[in-house]
Amino acid sequence: MGVRLLLARPLPGTVGESRRVTHVFPEPESVPGRLDAYCGASFGVGELELLDGIRGMPCEPCLLLAPPPGGRLDGGAGDG
């Protein structure tokens, strides 16, 4: 089984609208103080909205750098 991924984007008001892109994160084993996206962007608690798929514009560097688990970018969100 590959790395499980999370998809999230900054909440409205935390960054400008043009920077509210969907980032890809490796799922942490415990609740971290910060989440670091594959592109290097780092977010603290309360700065992100978790998504069940890519919404709006994706972060292109995240898409290029993230490993596709089982060939799926959503990490299996919605399965089960």
mmJSON file of the N, C-alpha and C atoms, coordinates in Angstrom:
{"data_MODEL":{"atom_site":{
"group_PDB":["ATOM","ATOM","ATOM","ATOM","ATOM","ATOM","ATOM","ATOM","ATOM","ATOM","ATOM","ATOM","ATOM","ATOM","ATOM","ATOM","ATOM","ATOM","ATOM","ATOM","ATOM","ATOM","ATOM","ATOM","ATOM","ATOM","ATOM","ATOM","ATOM","ATOM","ATOM","ATOM","ATOM","ATOM","ATOM","ATOM","ATOM","ATOM","ATOM","ATOM","ATOM","ATOM","ATOM","ATOM","ATOM","ATOM","ATOM","ATOM","ATOM","ATOM","ATOM","ATOM","ATOM","ATOM","ATOM","ATOM","ATOM","ATOM","ATOM","ATOM","ATOM","ATOM","ATOM","ATOM","ATOM","ATOM","ATOM","ATOM","ATOM","ATOM","ATOM","ATOM","ATOM","ATOM","ATOM","ATOM","ATOM","ATOM","ATOM","ATOM","ATOM","ATOM","ATOM","ATOM","ATOM","ATOM","ATOM","ATOM","ATOM","ATOM","ATOM","ATOM","ATOM","ATOM","ATOM","ATOM","ATOM","ATOM","ATOM","ATOM","ATOM","ATOM","ATOM","ATOM","ATOM","ATOM","ATOM","ATOM","ATOM","ATOM","ATOM","ATOM","ATOM","ATOM","ATOM","ATOM","ATOM","ATOM","ATOM","ATOM","ATOM","ATOM","ATOM","ATOM","ATOM","ATOM","ATOM","ATOM","ATOM","ATOM","ATOM","ATOM","ATOM","ATOM","ATOM","ATOM","ATOM","ATOM","ATOM","ATOM","ATOM","ATOM","ATOM","ATOM","ATOM","ATOM","ATOM","ATOM","ATOM","ATOM","ATOM","ATOM","ATOM","ATOM","ATOM","ATOM","ATOM","ATOM","ATOM","ATOM","ATOM","ATOM","ATOM","ATOM","ATOM","ATOM","ATOM","ATOM","ATOM","ATOM","ATOM","ATOM","ATOM","ATOM","ATOM","ATOM","ATOM","ATOM","ATOM","ATOM","ATOM","ATOM","ATOM","ATOM","ATOM","ATOM","ATOM","ATOM","ATOM","ATOM","ATOM","ATOM","ATOM","ATOM","ATOM","ATOM","ATOM","ATOM","ATOM","ATOM","ATOM","ATOM","ATOM","ATOM","ATOM","ATOM","ATOM","ATOM","ATOM","ATOM","ATOM","ATOM","ATOM","ATOM","ATOM","ATOM","ATOM","ATOM","ATOM","ATOM","ATOM","ATOM","ATOM","ATOM","ATOM","ATOM","ATOM","ATOM","ATOM","ATOM","ATOM","ATOM","ATOM","ATOM","ATOM","ATOM","ATOM","ATOM","ATOM","ATOM"],
"id":[1,2,3,4,5,6,7,8,9,10,11,12,13,14,15,16,17,18,19,20,21,22,23,24,25,26,27,28,29,30,31,32,33,34,35,36,37,38,39,40,41,42,43,44,45,46,47,48,49,50,51,52,53,54,55,56,57,58,59,60,61,62,63,64,65,66,67,68,69,70,71,72,73,74,75,76,77,78,79,80,81,82,83,84,85,86,87,88,89,90,91,92,93,94,95,96,97,98,99,100,101,102,103,104,105,106,107,108,109,110,111,112,113,114,115,116,117,118,119,120,121,122,123,124,125,126,127,128,129,130,131,132,133,134,135,136,137,138,139,140,141,142,143,144,145,146,147,148,149,150,151,152,153,154,155,156,157,158,159,160,161,162,163,164,165,166,167,168,169,170,171,172,173,174,175,176,177,178,179,180,181,182,183,184,185,186,187,188,189,190,191,192,193,194,195,196,197,198,199,200,201,202,203,204,205,206,207,208,209,210,211,212,213,214,215,216,217,218,219,220,221,222,223,224,225,226,227,228,229,230,231,232,233,234,235,236,237,238,239,240],
"type_symbol":["N","C","C","N","C","C","N","C","C","N","C","C","N","C","C","N","C","C","N","C","C","N","C","C","N","C","C","N","C","C","N","C","C","N","C","C","N","C","C","N","C","C","N","C","C","N","C","C","N","C","C","N","C","C","N","C","C","N","C","C","N","C","C","N","C","C","N","C","C","N","C","C","N","C","C","N","C","C","N","C","C","N","C","C","N","C","C","N","C","C","N","C","C","N","C","C","N","C","C","N","C","C","N","C","C","N","C","C","N","C","C","N","C","C","N","C","C","N","C","C","N","C","C","N","C","C","N","C","C","N","C","C","N","C","C","N","C","C","N","C","C","N","C","C","N","C","C","N","C","C","N","C","C","N","C","C","N","C","C","N","C","C","N","C","C","N","C","C","N","C","C","N","C","C","N","C","C","N","C","C","N","C","C","N","C","C","N","C","C","N","C","C","N","C","C","N","C","C","N","C","C","N","C","C","N","C","C","N","C","C","N","C","C","N","C","C","N","C","C","N","C","C","N","C","C","N","C","C","N","C","C","N","C","C","N","C","C","N","C","C"],
"label_atom_id":["N","CA","C","N","CA","C","N","CA","C","N","CA","C","N","CA","C","N","CA","C","N","CA","C","N","CA","C","N","CA","C","N","CA","C","N","CA","C","N","CA","C","N","CA","C","N","CA","C","N","CA","C","N","CA","C","N","CA","C","N","CA","C","N","CA","C","N","CA","C","N","CA","C","N","CA","C","N","CA","C","N","CA","C","N","CA","C","N","CA","C","N","CA","C","N","CA","C","N","CA","C","N","CA","C","N","CA","C","N","CA","C","N","CA","C","N","CA","C","N","CA","C","N","CA","C","N","CA","C","N","CA","C","N","CA","C","N","CA","C","N","CA","C","N","CA","C","N","CA","C","N","CA","C","N","CA","C","N","CA","C","N","CA","C","N","CA","C","N","CA","C","N","CA","C","N","CA","C","N","CA","C","N","CA","C","N","CA","C","N","CA","C","N","CA","C","N","CA","C","N","CA","C","N","CA","C","N","CA","C","N","CA","C","N","CA","C","N","CA","C","N","CA","C","N","CA","C","N","CA","C","N","CA","C","N","CA","C","N","CA","C","N","CA","C","N","CA","C","N","CA","C","N","CA","C","N","CA","C","N","CA","C","N","CA","C","N","CA","C","N","CA","C","N","CA","C","N","CA","C"],
"label_alt_id":[null,null,null,null,null,null,null,null,null,null,null,null,null,null,null,null,null,null,null,null,null,null,null,null,null,null,null,null,null,null,null,null,null,null,null,null,null,null,null,null,null,null,null,null,null,null,null,null,null,null,null,null,null,null,null,null,null,null,null,null,null,null,null,null,null,null,null,null,null,null,null,null,null,null,null,null,null,null,null,null,null,null,null,null,null,null,null,null,null,null,null,null,null,null,null,null,null,null,null,null,null,null,null,null,null,null,null,null,null,null,null,null,null,null,null,null,null,null,null,null,null,null,null,null,null,null,null,null,null,null,null,null,null,null,null,null,null,null,null,null,null,null,null,null,null,null,null,null,null,null,null,null,null,null,null,null,null,null,null,null,null,null,null,null,null,null,null,null,null,null,null,null,null,null,null,null,null,null,null,null,null,null,null,null,null,null,null,null,null,null,null,null,null,null,null,null,null,null,null,null,null,null,null,null,null,null,null,null,null,null,null,null,null,null,null,null,null,null,null,null,null,null,null,null,null,null,null,null,null,null,null,null,null,null,null,null,null,null,null,null],
"label_comp_id":["MET","MET","MET","GLY","GLY","GLY","VAL","VAL","VAL","ARG","ARG","ARG","LEU","LEU","LEU","LEU","LEU","LEU","LEU","LEU","LEU","ALA","ALA","ALA","ARG","ARG","ARG","PRO","PRO","PRO","LEU","LEU","LEU","PRO","PRO","PRO","GLY","GLY","GLY","THR","THR","THR","VAL","VAL","VAL","GLY","GLY","GLY","GLU","GLU","GLU","SER","SER","SER","ARG","ARG","ARG","ARG","ARG","ARG","VAL","VAL","VAL","THR","THR","THR","HIS","HIS","HIS","VAL","VAL","VAL","PHE","PHE","PHE","PRO","PRO","PRO","GLU","GLU","GLU","PRO","PRO","PRO","GLU","GLU","GLU","SER","SER","SER","VAL","VAL","VAL","PRO","PRO","PRO","GLY","GLY","GLY","ARG","ARG","ARG","LEU","LEU","LEU","ASP","ASP","ASP","ALA","ALA","ALA","TYR","TYR","TYR","CYS","CYS","CYS","GLY","GLY","GLY","ALA","ALA","ALA","SER","SER","SER","PHE","PHE","PHE","GLY","GLY","GLY","VAL","VAL","VAL","GLY","GLY","GLY","GLU","GLU","GLU","LEU","LEU","LEU","GLU","GLU","GLU","LEU","LEU","LEU","LEU","LEU","LEU","ASP","ASP","ASP","GLY","GLY","GLY","ILE","ILE","ILE","ARG","ARG","ARG","GLY","GLY","GLY","MET","MET","MET","PRO","PRO","PRO","CYS","CYS","CYS","GLU","GLU","GLU","PRO","PRO","PRO","CYS","CYS","CYS","LEU","LEU","LEU","LEU","LEU","LEU","LEU","LEU","LEU","ALA","ALA","ALA","PRO","PRO","PRO","PRO","PRO","PRO","PRO","PRO","PRO","GLY","GLY","GLY","GLY","GLY","GLY","ARG","ARG","ARG","LEU","LEU","LEU","ASP","ASP","ASP","GLY","GLY","GLY","GLY","GLY","GLY","ALA","ALA","ALA","GLY","GLY","GLY","ASP","ASP","ASP","GLY","GLY","GLY"],
"label_asym_id":["A","A","A","A","A","A","A","A","A","A","A","A","A","A","A","A","A","A","A","A","A","A","A","A","A","A","A","A","A","A","A","A","A","A","A","A","A","A","A","A","A","A","A","A","A","A","A","A","A","A","A","A","A","A","A","A","A","A","A","A","A","A","A","A","A","A","A","A","A","A","A","A","A","A","A","A","A","A","A","A","A","A","A","A","A","A","A","A","A","A","A","A","A","A","A","A","A","A","A","A","A","A","A","A","A","A","A","A","A","A","A","A","A","A","A","A","A","A","A","A","A","A","A","A","A","A","A","A","A","A","A","A","A","A","A","A","A","A","A","A","A","A","A","A","A","A","A","A","A","A","A","A","A","A","A","A","A","A","A","A","A","A","A","A","A","A","A","A","A","A","A","A","A","A","A","A","A","A","A","A","A","A","A","A","A","A","A","A","A","A","A","A","A","A","A","A","A","A","A","A","A","A","A","A","A","A","A","A","A","A","A","A","A","A","A","A","A","A","A","A","A","A","A","A","A","A","A","A","A","A","A","A","A","A","A","A","A","A","A","A"],
"label_entity_id":["1","1","1","1","1","1","1","1","1","1","1","1","1","1","1","1","1","1","1","1","1","1","1","1","1","1","1","1","1","1","1","1","1","1","1","1","1","1","1","1","1","1","1","1","1","1","1","1","1","1","1","1","1","1","1","1","1","1","1","1","1","1","1","1","1","1","1","1","1","1","1","1","1","1","1","1","1","1","1","1","1","1","1","1","1","1","1","1","1","1","1","1","1","1","1","1","1","1","1","1","1","1","1","1","1","1","1","1","1","1","1","1","1","1","1","1","1","1","1","1","1","1","1","1","1","1","1","1","1","1","1","1","1","1","1","1","1","1","1","1","1","1","1","1","1","1","1","1","1","1","1","1","1","1","1","1","1","1","1","1","1","1","1","1","1","1","1","1","1","1","1","1","1","1","1","1","1","1","1","1","1","1","1","1","1","1","1","1","1","1","1","1","1","1","1","1","1","1","1","1","1","1","1","1","1","1","1","1","1","1","1","1","1","1","1","1","1","1","1","1","1","1","1","1","1","1","1","1","1","1","1","1","1","1","1","1","1","1","1","1"],
"label_seq_id":[1,1,1,2,2,2,3,3,3,4,4,4,5,5,5,6,6,6,7,7,7,8,8,8,9,9,9,10,10,10,11,11,11,12,12,12,13,13,13,14,14,14,15,15,15,16,16,16,17,17,17,18,18,18,19,19,19,20,20,20,21,21,21,22,22,22,23,23,23,24,24,24,25,25,25,26,26,26,27,27,27,28,28,28,29,29,29,30,30,30,31,31,31,32,32,32,33,33,33,34,34,34,35,35,35,36,36,36,37,37,37,38,38,38,39,39,39,40,40,40,41,41,41,42,42,42,43,43,43,44,44,44,45,45,45,46,46,46,47,47,47,48,48,48,49,49,49,50,50,50,51,51,51,52,52,52,53,53,53,54,54,54,55,55,55,56,56,56,57,57,57,58,58,58,59,59,59,60,60,60,61,61,61,62,62,62,63,63,63,64,64,64,65,65,65,66,66,66,67,67,67,68,68,68,69,69,69,70,70,70,71,71,71,72,72,72,73,73,73,74,74,74,75,75,75,76,76,76,77,77,77,78,78,78,79,79,79,80,80,80],
"pdbx_PDB_ins_code":[null,null,null,null,null,null,null,null,null,null,null,null,null,null,null,null,null,null,null,null,null,null,null,null,null,null,null,null,null,null,null,null,null,null,null,null,null,null,null,null,null,null,null,null,null,null,null,null,null,null,null,null,null,null,null,null,null,null,null,null,null,null,null,null,null,null,null,null,null,null,null,null,null,null,null,null,null,null,null,null,null,null,null,null,null,null,null,null,null,null,null,null,null,null,null,null,null,null,null,null,null,null,null,null,null,null,null,null,null,null,null,null,null,null,null,null,null,null,null,null,null,null,null,null,null,null,null,null,null,null,null,null,null,null,null,null,null,null,null,null,null,null,null,null,null,null,null,null,null,null,null,null,null,null,null,null,null,null,null,null,null,null,null,null,null,null,null,null,null,null,null,null,null,null,null,null,null,null,null,null,null,null,null,null,null,null,null,null,null,null,null,null,null,null,null,null,null,null,null,null,null,null,null,null,null,null,null,null,null,null,null,null,null,null,null,null,null,null,null,null,null,null,null,null,null,null,null,null,null,null,null,null,null,null,null,null,null,null,null,null],
"Cartn_x":[0.846,0.0,0.883,0.516,1.288,0.999,1.566,1.352,-0.08,-0.748,-2.102,-1.972,-2.754,-2.655,-3.869,-3.627,-4.69,-4.691,-5.871,-6.022,-6.659,-6.086,-6.611,-6.214,-6.978,-6.616,-6.785,-6.08,-6.193,-7.636,-8.044,-9.378,-9.498,-10.711,-10.904,-10.401,-9.708,-9.2,-7.806,-7.299,-5.952,-4.883,-5.253,-4.378,-5.271,-4.684,-5.46,-6.138,-7.25,-8.019,-7.177,-6.252,-5.445,-4.485,-4.259,-3.362,-4.129,-5.454,-6.267,-6.31,-5.151,-5.057,-5.125,-5.474,-5.528,-4.129,-3.65,-2.334,-2.48,-1.392,-1.355,-0.382,-0.827,-0.052,0.025,1.156,1.164,0.355,-0.463,-1.267,-0.344,-0.404,0.461,-0.044,0.862,0.489,-0.199,0.066,-0.574,-0.946,-1.635,-2.066,-0.865,-0.408,0.768,0.364,1.344,1.113,1.046,1.746,1.767,1.717,1.149,1.161,2.013,2.912,3.781,3.359,3.004,2.6,3.835,3.612,4.723,5.47,4.796,5.447,6.31,6.199,6.973,6.155,4.93,4.065,3.723,3.704,3.444,2.257,1.369,0.148,-0.037,-0.543,-0.815,-2.252,-2.537,-3.88,-4.877,-6.006,-7.056,-6.845,-5.841,-5.583,-6.052,-6.474,-6.818,-8.233,-8.799,-10.071,-9.739,-10.041,-9.798,-10.822,-10.387,-11.238,-11.315,-12.399,-12.519,-12.072,-11.555,-11.029,-10.485,-9.886,-9.34,-10.491,-10.451,-11.458,-10.741,-11.296,-10.651,-9.341,-8.384,-7.088,-6.18,-5.549,-4.592,-3.236,-2.474,-1.087,-0.273,0.21,0.924,2.19,3.005,4.178,3.795,2.708,2.256,1.893,1.178,0.781,1.989,3.022,4.233,5.061,5.058,5.933,5.279,3.964,3.263,3.259,3.503,3.425,1.96,1.547,0.149,-0.06,-0.828,-1.061,-2.022,-1.572,-2.43,-2.91,-2.164,-2.549,-3.691,-4.044,-5.166,-4.666,-5.022,-4.603,-5.416,-6.589,-7.413,-7.104,-6.162,-5.787,-6.89,-7.903,-9.005,-10.12,-10.128,-11.195,-12.544,-13.447,-14.781,-14.957,-13.854,-13.965,-14.496,-15.19,-15.544,-16.896],
"Cartn_y":[-1.187,0.0,1.239,2.246,3.466,4.432,5.603,6.669,7.169,7.32,7.879,9.396,10.031,11.473,12.208,13.443,14.371,15.487,15.981,17.135,18.245,19.431,20.556,21.854,22.888,24.219,25.207,26.335,27.343,27.844,28.095,28.642,30.047,30.468,31.845,32.832,33.845,34.876,34.608,33.371,33.08,33.437,33.384,33.799,34.475,35.132,35.719,34.624,34.935,33.945,33.209,33.916,33.259,32.231,32.264,31.31,30.197,30.163,29.102,27.877,27.306,26.133,24.871,23.764,22.486,21.895,21.732,21.151,19.682,18.94,17.519,17.321,16.558,16.316,14.816,14.336,12.955,12.914,11.874,11.78,11.53,12.386,12.192,11.036,10.444,9.352,9.857,11.109,11.724,13.152,13.835,15.206,16.14,16.723,17.604,19.053,19.856,21.286,21.999,21.433,21.988,20.846,21.145,20.196,20.797,19.992,20.436,19.739,20.549,20.016,19.56,18.743,18.269,19.413,20.533,21.673,22.475,22.192,22.923,23.919,24.209,25.129,24.48,25.279,24.782,25.537,24.79,25.379,24.936,25.853,25.551,25.129,24.792,24.374,25.49,25.116,26.081,26.893,26.556,27.298,26.57,25.305,24.493,23.954,23.763,23.053,21.744,20.615,19.304,19.046,18.418,18.18,16.692,16.288,14.892,14.689,15.737,15.702,17.077,17.2,18.498,19.447,20.598,21.645,22.897,23.536,24.732,24.365,25.234,25.058,24.183,23.173,22.364,23.061,22.729,23.177,22.279,22.828,22.016,21.369,22.087,21.411,20.22,20.349,19.22,18.028,18.287,17.191,16.494,17.267,16.69,15.898,16.339,15.743,14.649,14.628,13.651,12.274,11.237,9.882,9.47,8.995,8.559,7.191,7.124,5.824,5.001,3.909,3.066,3.78,4.812,5.547,6.536,6.819,7.733,8.932,10.127,11.334,11.632,10.995,11.296,10.376,9.484,8.591,7.636,7.474,6.579,7.264,8.596,9.321,8.893,8.621,8.223,6.727,5.966,4.51,3.969,2.888,2.193,2.394],
"Cartn_z":[0.0,0.0,0.0,-0.787,-0.896,0.229,0.109,1.08,0.965,2.081,2.088,2.055,1.193,0.991,1.52,1.932,2.296,1.274,0.949,0.079,0.897,0.819,1.589,0.908,1.222,0.72,1.858,1.775,2.822,2.945,4.17,4.418,3.852,3.481,3.016,4.072,3.619,4.516,5.064,4.92,5.411,4.386,3.112,2.005,0.964,-0.009,-1.095,-1.917,-2.562,-3.322,-4.361,-5.001,-6.035,-5.441,-4.127,-3.47,-2.758,-2.892,-2.279,-3.185,-3.428,-4.288,-3.435,-4.065,-3.372,-3.286,-2.053,-1.797,-1.454,-1.624,-1.308,-0.144,0.865,2.079,2.351,2.856,3.335,4.63,4.806,6.022,7.21,8.234,9.4,10.265,11.043,11.936,13.195,13.569,14.731,14.358,15.242,14.958,15.116,14.005,14.059,14.342,14.745,14.917,13.572,12.594,11.245,10.237,9.079,7.965,6.852,6.312,5.221,3.935,2.941,1.641,0.871,-0.143,-0.966,-1.635,-1.898,-2.541,-1.576,-0.261,0.734,1.527,1.099,1.856,3.193,4.252,5.597,6.189,6.86,7.409,8.848,9.671,11.066,11.287,12.525,12.929,12.605,12.018,11.718,10.455,9.654,8.422,7.166,7.308,6.138,6.192,5.009,4.868,4.173,4.839,4.252,3.163,2.094,0.928,0.618,-0.05,-0.461,-1.904,-2.513,-3.868,-4.209,-5.356,-5.763,-6.051,-5.44,-5.636,-6.119,-7.109,-7.633,-8.313,-8.189,-8.844,-7.992,-8.57,-7.801,-7.723,-6.705,-6.604,-7.531,-8.618,-9.599,-9.043,-8.248,-7.678,-6.786,-6.015,-5.192,-6.066,-7.147,-8.033,-8.651,-8.958,-9.557,-8.543,-7.285,-6.279,-5.439,-5.366,-4.525,-5.175,-4.385,-4.936,-5.077,-6.239,-6.378,-5.743,-4.643,-4.007,-4.854,-5.339,-6.161,-7.413,-7.843,-9.032,-8.842,-7.567,-7.284,-6.505,-6.944,-6.247,-4.999,-4.846,-3.676,-2.498,-2.653,-1.568,-1.148,-1.999,-1.668,-0.913,-0.877,-0.168,-0.716,0.176,-0.221,-0.367,-0.308,-0.391,0.928,0.858,2.071,2.486],
"occupancy":[1.0,1.0,1.0,1.0,1.0,1.0,1.0,1.0,1.0,1.0,1.0,1.0,1.0,1.0,1.0,1.0,1.0,1.0,1.0,1.0,1.0,1.0,1.0,1.0,1.0,1.0,1.0,1.0,1.0,1.0,1.0,1.0,1.0,1.0,1.0,1.0,1.0,1.0,1.0,1.0,1.0,1.0,1.0,1.0,1.0,1.0,1.0,1.0,1.0,1.0,1.0,1.0,1.0,1.0,1.0,1.0,1.0,1.0,1.0,1.0,1.0,1.0,1.0,1.0,1.0,1.0,1.0,1.0,1.0,1.0,1.0,1.0,1.0,1.0,1.0,1.0,1.0,1.0,1.0,1.0,1.0,1.0,1.0,1.0,1.0,1.0,1.0,1.0,1.0,1.0,1.0,1.0,1.0,1.0,1.0,1.0,1.0,1.0,1.0,1.0,1.0,1.0,1.0,1.0,1.0,1.0,1.0,1.0,1.0,1.0,1.0,1.0,1.0,1.0,1.0,1.0,1.0,1.0,1.0,1.0,1.0,1.0,1.0,1.0,1.0,1.0,1.0,1.0,1.0,1.0,1.0,1.0,1.0,1.0,1.0,1.0,1.0,1.0,1.0,1.0,1.0,1.0,1.0,1.0,1.0,1.0,1.0,1.0,1.0,1.0,1.0,1.0,1.0,1.0,1.0,1.0,1.0,1.0,1.0,1.0,1.0,1.0,1.0,1.0,1.0,1.0,1.0,1.0,1.0,1.0,1.0,1.0,1.0,1.0,1.0,1.0,1.0,1.0,1.0,1.0,1.0,1.0,1.0,1.0,1.0,1.0,1.0,1.0,1.0,1.0,1.0,1.0,1.0,1.0,1.0,1.0,1.0,1.0,1.0,1.0,1.0,1.0,1.0,1.0,1.0,1.0,1.0,1.0,1.0,1.0,1.0,1.0,1.0,1.0,1.0,1.0,1.0,1.0,1.0,1.0,1.0,1.0,1.0,1.0,1.0,1.0,1.0,1.0,1.0,1.0,1.0,1.0,1.0,1.0,1.0,1.0,1.0,1.0,1.0,1.0],
"B_iso_or_equiv":[0.0,0.0,0.0,0.0,0.0,0.0,0.0,0.0,0.0,0.0,0.0,0.0,0.0,0.0,0.0,0.0,0.0,0.0,0.0,0.0,0.0,0.0,0.0,0.0,0.0,0.0,0.0,0.0,0.0,0.0,0.0,0.0,0.0,0.0,0.0,0.0,0.0,0.0,0.0,0.0,0.0,0.0,0.0,0.0,0.0,0.0,0.0,0.0,0.0,0.0,0.0,0.0,0.0,0.0,0.0,0.0,0.0,0.0,0.0,0.0,0.0,0.0,0.0,0.0,0.0,0.0,0.0,0.0,0.0,0.0,0.0,0.0,0.0,0.0,0.0,0.0,0.0,0.0,0.0,0.0,0.0,0.0,0.0,0.0,0.0,0.0,0.0,0.0,0.0,0.0,0.0,0.0,0.0,0.0,0.0,0.0,0.0,0.0,0.0,0.0,0.0,0.0,0.0,0.0,0.0,0.0,0.0,0.0,0.0,0.0,0.0,0.0,0.0,0.0,0.0,0.0,0.0,0.0,0.0,0.0,0.0,0.0,0.0,0.0,0.0,0.0,0.0,0.0,0.0,0.0,0.0,0.0,0.0,0.0,0.0,0.0,0.0,0.0,0.0,0.0,0.0,0.0,0.0,0.0,0.0,0.0,0.0,0.0,0.0,0.0,0.0,0.0,0.0,0.0,0.0,0.0,0.0,0.0,0.0,0.0,0.0,0.0,0.0,0.0,0.0,0.0,0.0,0.0,0.0,0.0,0.0,0.0,0.0,0.0,0.0,0.0,0.0,0.0,0.0,0.0,0.0,0.0,0.0,0.0,0.0,0.0,0.0,0.0,0.0,0.0,0.0,0.0,0.0,0.0,0.0,0.0,0.0,0.0,0.0,0.0,0.0,0.0,0.0,0.0,0.0,0.0,0.0,0.0,0.0,0.0,0.0,0.0,0.0,0.0,0.0,0.0,0.0,0.0,0.0,0.0,0.0,0.0,0.0,0.0,0.0,0.0,0.0,0.0,0.0,0.0,0.0,0.0,0.0,0.0,0.0,0.0,0.0,0.0,0.0,0.0],
"pdbx_formal_charge":[null,null,null,null,null,null,null,null,null,null,null,null,null,null,null,null,null,null,null,null,null,null,null,null,null,null,null,null,null,null,null,null,null,null,null,null,null,null,null,null,null,null,null,null,null,null,null,null,null,null,null,null,null,null,null,null,null,null,null,null,null,null,null,null,null,null,null,null,null,null,null,null,null,null,null,null,null,null,null,null,null,null,null,null,null,null,null,null,null,null,null,null,null,null,null,null,null,null,null,null,null,null,null,null,null,null,null,null,null,null,null,null,null,null,null,null,null,null,null,null,null,null,null,null,null,null,null,null,null,null,null,null,null,null,null,null,null,null,null,null,null,null,null,null,null,null,null,null,null,null,null,null,null,null,null,null,null,null,null,null,null,null,null,null,null,null,null,null,null,null,null,null,null,null,null,null,null,null,null,null,null,null,null,null,null,null,null,null,null,null,null,null,null,null,null,null,null,null,null,null,null,null,null,null,null,null,null,null,null,null,null,null,null,null,null,null,null,null,null,null,null,null,null,null,null,null,null,null,null,null,null,null,null,null,null,null,null,null,null,null],
"auth_seq_id":[1,1,1,2,2,2,3,3,3,4,4,4,5,5,5,6,6,6,7,7,7,8,8,8,9,9,9,10,10,10,11,11,11,12,12,12,13,13,13,14,14,14,15,15,15,16,16,16,17,17,17,18,18,18,19,19,19,20,20,20,21,21,21,22,22,22,23,23,23,24,24,24,25,25,25,26,26,26,27,27,27,28,28,28,29,29,29,30,30,30,31,31,31,32,32,32,33,33,33,34,34,34,35,35,35,36,36,36,37,37,37,38,38,38,39,39,39,40,40,40,41,41,41,42,42,42,43,43,43,44,44,44,45,45,45,46,46,46,47,47,47,48,48,48,49,49,49,50,50,50,51,51,51,52,52,52,53,53,53,54,54,54,55,55,55,56,56,56,57,57,57,58,58,58,59,59,59,60,60,60,61,61,61,62,62,62,63,63,63,64,64,64,65,65,65,66,66,66,67,67,67,68,68,68,69,69,69,70,70,70,71,71,71,72,72,72,73,73,73,74,74,74,75,75,75,76,76,76,77,77,77,78,78,78,79,79,79,80,80,80],
"auth_comp_id":["MET","MET","MET","GLY","GLY","GLY","VAL","VAL","VAL","ARG","ARG","ARG","LEU","LEU","LEU","LEU","LEU","LEU","LEU","LEU","LEU","ALA","ALA","ALA","ARG","ARG","ARG","PRO","PRO","PRO","LEU","LEU","LEU","PRO","PRO","PRO","GLY","GLY","GLY","THR","THR","THR","VAL","VAL","VAL","GLY","GLY","GLY","GLU","GLU","GLU","SER","SER","SER","ARG","ARG","ARG","ARG","ARG","ARG","VAL","VAL","VAL","THR","THR","THR","HIS","HIS","HIS","VAL","VAL","VAL","PHE","PHE","PHE","PRO","PRO","PRO","GLU","GLU","GLU","PRO","PRO","PRO","GLU","GLU","GLU","SER","SER","SER","VAL","VAL","VAL","PRO","PRO","PRO","GLY","GLY","GLY","ARG","ARG","ARG","LEU","LEU","LEU","ASP","ASP","ASP","ALA","ALA","ALA","TYR","TYR","TYR","CYS","CYS","CYS","GLY","GLY","GLY","ALA","ALA","ALA","SER","SER","SER","PHE","PHE","PHE","GLY","GLY","GLY","VAL","VAL","VAL","GLY","GLY","GLY","GLU","GLU","GLU","LEU","LEU","LEU","GLU","GLU","GLU","LEU","LEU","LEU","LEU","LEU","LEU","ASP","ASP","ASP","GLY","GLY","GLY","ILE","ILE","ILE","ARG","ARG","ARG","GLY","GLY","GLY","MET","MET","MET","PRO","PRO","PRO","CYS","CYS","CYS","GLU","GLU","GLU","PRO","PRO","PRO","CYS","CYS","CYS","LEU","LEU","LEU","LEU","LEU","LEU","LEU","LEU","LEU","ALA","ALA","ALA","PRO","PRO","PRO","PRO","PRO","PRO","PRO","PRO","PRO","GLY","GLY","GLY","GLY","GLY","GLY","ARG","ARG","ARG","LEU","LEU","LEU","ASP","ASP","ASP","GLY","GLY","GLY","GLY","GLY","GLY","ALA","ALA","ALA","GLY","GLY","GLY","ASP","ASP","ASP","GLY","GLY","GLY"],
"auth_asym_id":["A","A","A","A","A","A","A","A","A","A","A","A","A","A","A","A","A","A","A","A","A","A","A","A","A","A","A","A","A","A","A","A","A","A","A","A","A","A","A","A","A","A","A","A","A","A","A","A","A","A","A","A","A","A","A","A","A","A","A","A","A","A","A","A","A","A","A","A","A","A","A","A","A","A","A","A","A","A","A","A","A","A","A","A","A","A","A","A","A","A","A","A","A","A","A","A","A","A","A","A","A","A","A","A","A","A","A","A","A","A","A","A","A","A","A","A","A","A","A","A","A","A","A","A","A","A","A","A","A","A","A","A","A","A","A","A","A","A","A","A","A","A","A","A","A","A","A","A","A","A","A","A","A","A","A","A","A","A","A","A","A","A","A","A","A","A","A","A","A","A","A","A","A","A","A","A","A","A","A","A","A","A","A","A","A","A","A","A","A","A","A","A","A","A","A","A","A","A","A","A","A","A","A","A","A","A","A","A","A","A","A","A","A","A","A","A","A","A","A","A","A","A","A","A","A","A","A","A","A","A","A","A","A","A","A","A","A","A","A","A"],
"auth_atom_id":["N","CA","C","N","CA","C","N","CA","C","N","CA","C","N","CA","C","N","CA","C","N","CA","C","N","CA","C","N","CA","C","N","CA","C","N","CA","C","N","CA","C","N","CA","C","N","CA","C","N","CA","C","N","CA","C","N","CA","C","N","CA","C","N","CA","C","N","CA","C","N","CA","C","N","CA","C","N","CA","C","N","CA","C","N","CA","C","N","CA","C","N","CA","C","N","CA","C","N","CA","C","N","CA","C","N","CA","C","N","CA","C","N","CA","C","N","CA","C","N","CA","C","N","CA","C","N","CA","C","N","CA","C","N","CA","C","N","CA","C","N","CA","C","N","CA","C","N","CA","C","N","CA","C","N","CA","C","N","CA","C","N","CA","C","N","CA","C","N","CA","C","N","CA","C","N","CA","C","N","CA","C","N","CA","C","N","CA","C","N","CA","C","N","CA","C","N","CA","C","N","CA","C","N","CA","C","N","CA","C","N","CA","C","N","CA","C","N","CA","C","N","CA","C","N","CA","C","N","CA","C","N","CA","C","N","CA","C","N","CA","C","N","CA","C","N","CA","C","N","CA","C","N","CA","C","N","CA","C","N","CA","C","N","CA","C","N","CA","C","N","CA","C","N","CA","C","N","CA","C"],
"pdbx_PDB_model_num":[1,1,1,1,1,1,1,1,1,1,1,1,1,1,1,1,1,1,1,1,1,1,1,1,1,1,1,1,1,1,1,1,1,1,1,1,1,1,1,1,1,1,1,1,1,1,1,1,1,1,1,1,1,1,1,1,1,1,1,1,1,1,1,1,1,1,1,1,1,1,1,1,1,1,1,1,1,1,1,1,1,1,1,1,1,1,1,1,1,1,1,1,1,1,1,1,1,1,1,1,1,1,1,1,1,1,1,1,1,1,1,1,1,1,1,1,1,1,1,1,1,1,1,1,1,1,1,1,1,1,1,1,1,1,1,1,1,1,1,1,1,1,1,1,1,1,1,1,1,1,1,1,1,1,1,1,1,1,1,1,1,1,1,1,1,1,1,1,1,1,1,1,1,1,1,1,1,1,1,1,1,1,1,1,1,1,1,1,1,1,1,1,1,1,1,1,1,1,1,1,1,1,1,1,1,1,1,1,1,1,1,1,1,1,1,1,1,1,1,1,1,1,1,1,1,1,1,1,1,1,1,1,1,1,1,1,1,1,1,1]
}}}
